[in-house]
């Protein structure tokens, strides 16, 4: 029996589009003087906070009832 029989596949564009916009925003922030002064631990904390918000939102968005 196929375990993925009831799952719908997402189009690749629905996955890549938010990633492209996120990368553009990150690239735009590199020349910001406030972010240029960040140290390694500050940057790691910023990434961790973003993941703590983003991962649950991604899971909640992926569990839509049909």
C-alpha positions in Angstrom: 0.0 0.0 0.0 1.3 3.4 -0.9 1.8 5.7 2.1 1.4 8.9 0.0 -1.8 7.9 -1.6 -3.9 10.5 0.1 -1.4 13.3 -0.1 -1.6 16.0 -2.7 1.7 17.2 -4.3 2.4 20.9 -4.2 3.5 22.5 -7.4 7.2 23.3 -7.4 6.4 27.0 -8.1 4.5 27.2 -4.8 7.7 26.1 -3.0 10.3 28.1 -4.9 8.4 31.4 -5.1 8.7 32.2 -1.3 12.3 31.0 -1.3 13.2 33.4 -4.1 11.6 36.4 -2.4 13.3 35.5 0.9 16.7 35.3 -0.9 16.1 38.7 -2.5 15.3 40.2 0.9 18.4 38.7 2.4 20.6 39.9 -0.4 19.1 43.4 -0.1 20.1 43.5 3.6 23.8 42.9 3.1 24.6 46.6 2.5 22.6 47.7 5.6 25.2 49.3 8.0 23.2 48.0 11.1 23.3 44.5 9.9 27.0 44.7 8.7 28.0 45.2 12.4 26.4 42.0 13.6 28.6 39.5 15.2 28.4 35.7 14.7 26.3 34.9 17.8 23.9 37.8 17.0 23.4 36.4 13.5 22.9 32.9 14.7 20.3 34.1 17.2 18.5 36.0 14.4 18.4 32.9 12.3 17.1 30.8 15.2 14.3 33.2 16.0 13.3 33.2 12.3 13.2 29.5 12.2 11.2 29.3 15.5 8.5 31.4 13.8 8.8 30.0 10.3 8.8 26.3 10.9 5.4 26.2 12.9 3.8 28.5 10.3 5.0 26.2 7.5 3.6 23.2 9.3 0.3 24.9 10.0 0.1 26.0 6.4 0.8 22.5 5.1 -1.9 20.8 7.2 -5.0 22.2 5.4 -8.0 20.0 5.7 -9.7 19.0 2.5 
